[in-house]
């Protein structure tokens, strides 16, 4: 059973100070046994981004780069 709403998860991700903090919010919403692919799908559905290059080969670096971009978007970077 989810302990938070989708909207709260989105706000926690956007307001995170670090990618680790954002990942914790995702794991709290989805559950900590989710795969990288499931986490990426969740982020894509929530933030509607596109991975350029080889999106089918997404790895931890891609995942954390996306989280970093989401976090930094609040600063207009």
N, C-alpha and C positions, 0 to 999 in steps of 0.2 A: 504494500500500500504506500502510495506517495505521501510524503510528509509536507510537501509544499506545492503551491500552484505553479503552473507554467510561467505565468507572469512574474511571480516572485523569483523563480529560477533565472529568468531573463535579466531582471534587475540585479540580482546578486552577481551574475556573470559580468554584466556591464560595469558594475561598481567595484569589482575585484581589484586589488592592488597588484596581484601577481597571477601568472597563469596557473600556478598550483592552487591558489584560492578559487579561481574560476573552475578548475577541474573538480575541486571538492564540491562546489555547488551543483555541477552536472551530476556527479556521482550521488549526491544526496537526492536529486530529483529522479534520476534514472535507476539508481541502484549501483553499488560498487562492483558488480560482476559483469558490467556491460563491456563489450569489445570496443576497440578504437573505431571500427566501422560504424557501430551503433551511436557512439558519441558524435562522430562527424555528421551522421544523418540527422541527429537531433539539432546540432548547431546549424546545419544547412536549412532545416525547416524553420528554425527560429530567426535566423539572420539573413537568409537568402544570399549567399556568397557563391563565388565560382572559383574553383581551384584550376589554375592555368598550368599546363604542362602534362603531367601524368596523374590525373585525379584518381584513377583506379589503383595507383600504387601509393596512396596516402600512407604516411607513417607518423610516428610520434612527432618528428620535426614539423611536419605539415600541420598536425593537430595543434601543437603549441604555438605555431606561427599564427594560425587563425585566431586562437584565443588572445594572443598578444595584440593582433590587429583590432579585435573587438574591444578590448580594454582601452587601447590607445585612441579609439575613435571618439571617445568622450572628450578628448583634448584637441580634436581637430587635426590630428597628425596624419 
